[in-house]
């Protein structure tokens, strides 16, 4: 079950898949969209790729630091 930005609760299937963005590659958890769903790159995927959103330009950039636990 997922909560959309509008606050609606929806059910979608999930899985794993390789992804690539800005020359970075990773395997991540994905949500299988249905017709009419908006495509998004979630925080989990961004962190896996070592990317973040620049708050000033609203563009993706390589993360300056990666949190290690």
Secondary structure, DSSP 8 states (H G I E B T S, - for coil): -EE-TTS-EE---EEEEEEEETTEEEEEEEE---TT------HHHHHHHTEEE-TTT--EEE-S-----
